[in-house]
Amino acid sequence: MSIETIALDLEGTLISNAVSQIPRPGLWEFLELCLSVTQRVVMFTTVPEDRFRKIASGLVSEGVAPGWLSTIEYVHWEGKTKNLECIADCDIDSTVLVDDYEIYIEPGQEENWIEIQQFSHPYSENDAELARVGRILKAKAVNGQKGR
């Protein structure tokens, strides 16, 4: 089974946070890799959509993210966890969530989670987590696996 949907967290995963908005090293390459292994990439974040759109537009303007990030499908959800059932027309068995916080993982969907180390202070220019997770995504796309 291939990866049909990649759900991405924003804060601590792709950028520092919604305030400082420091892009994680390798952001552009990682986002492009996501589209190379699936046709559907969605944003699954606690940051409200209007705030996310401003952040994404800024990242695109700075040249650190591809243009499609500013128009990426945004997942509206409520609750304490990121239940993949909130993603419209989603086959949970072929969906992965890239996130830095285990507490947001819906019970029973742990196999769908690809854990990424939080991007936090001090923000290292040598951080290679997106490249590491990219390798995992590639392997899962080829092997048809879920999760970690």
C-alpha positions in Angstrom: 0.0 0.0 0.0 1.4 3.4 -0.9 1.2 6.7 0.9 -1.9 8.6 -0.4 -1.9 11.5 2.1 0.9 13.2 4.1 -0.4 15.4 6.9 2.1 17.9 8.1 2.3 19.7 11.4 3.7 23.3 11.3 5.1 24.5 14.6 8.2 22.6 15.8 8.0 20.5 12.6 8.4 22.8 9.5 9.2 26.0 11.4 10.2 27.1 14.9 6.8 28.5 15.9 4.1 30.8 14.7 5.8 33.8 16.4 9.4 33.6 15.3 8.6 31.6 12.1 12.2 30.4 11.6 12.1 27.9 8.7 13.7 24.5 9.5 16.8 23.7 7.3 15.8 21.8 4.2 12.2 22.9 4.2 11.9 23.5 0.5 13.5 20.1 -0.4 11.4 18.3 2.2 8.1 19.8 0.9 9.0 18.9 -2.7 10.0 15.4 -1.6 6.5 15.0 0.0 4.9 15.8 -3.4 7.2 13.3 -5.1 5.9 10.4 -3.0 2.2 11.4 -2.9 -0.2 13.7 -4.7 -1.9 14.9 -1.5 -0.1 16.9 1.2 -2.2 18.6 3.8 -1.6 21.0 6.7 -2.7 19.6 10.1 -1.8 22.2 12.7 -3.1 24.0 15.8 -2.3 27.3 14.1 -5.6 28.9 12.8 -5.9 28.8 9.0 -5.7 32.6 8.5 -2.5 32.8 10.6 -1.1 29.7 8.8 -1.8 31.3 5.4 0.1 34.4 6.3 3.1 32.4 7.6 3.1 30.2 4.5 3.0 33.2 2.2 5.9 34.7 4.1 7.9 31.5 3.7 7.2 31.5 0.0 8.1 35.2 -0.3 11.4 34.5 1.4 12.2 31.8 -1.1 12.4 29.0 1.5 9.2 27.1 0.5 7.6 26.3 -2.8 4.6 28.4 -3.9 2.1 25.6 -3.4 2.6 25.8 0.4 0.5 28.9 0.5 -2.5 27.1 -1.1 -2.0 23.7 0.6 -5.2 22.0 1.8 -5.8 22.9 5.4 -7.4 20.4 7.8 -10.0 21.9 10.2 -10.3 19.9 13.4 -11.3 20.1 17.0 -10.4 18.3 20.1 -7.2 17.3 21.8 -5.7 15.0 19.2 -5.2 15.1 15.4 -7.6 12.4 14.4 -6.9 11.5 10.8 -10.6 11.1 10.3 -10.8 14.9 10.2 -9.1 14.8 6.7 -11.9 14.8 4.1 -11.9 11.7 1.8 -8.9 10.2 3.6 -8.0 6.6 3.6 -6.5 6.4 7.1 -4.5 3.2 6.2 -2.6 5.1 3.6 -2.1 8.4 5.5 0.8 9.5 7.6 1.1 12.4 10.0 4.5 14.1 10.5 4.4 15.7 13.9 6.8 16.5 16.8 4.3 16.0 19.7 3.1 12.5 20.7 0.2 14.0 22.7 -1.5 15.1 19.5 -1.6 11.5 18.1 -5.1 10.0 18.1 -5.2 6.8 20.1 -5.2 3.8 17.7 -3.4 5.9 15.0 0.1 5.6 16.4 1.2 3.5 13.4 0.4 6.4 11.1 2.7 8.8 13.0 6.1 9.7 11.8 7.8 11.4 14.7 10.1 14.3 14.0 12.3 15.9 16.7 11.1 19.3 17.7 12.8 22.3 16.0 13.5 24.4 19.0 16.1 26.9 20.4 18.9 27.0 19.7 17.9 26.7 16.0 20.7 24.8 14.5 21.6 25.4 10.8 22.8 21.8 10.9 19.4 20.4 11.8 18.8 17.4 9.5 15.4 16.1 10.8 13.5 17.0 7.6 16.0 15.1 5.5 15.8 12.1 8.0 12.0 12.1 7.8 12.1 12.5 4.0 14.1 9.3 3.8 11.5 7.5 5.9 8.7 8.8 3.7 10.6 7.6 0.6 11.1 4.2 2.1 7.5 3.9 3.1 6.2 5.0 -0.3 8.4 2.3 -1.9 7.6 -0.4 0.7 4.0 0.6 1.3 4.4 0.9 5.1 2.8 3.3 7.6 4.2 4.9 10.7 7.6 5.2 12.2 
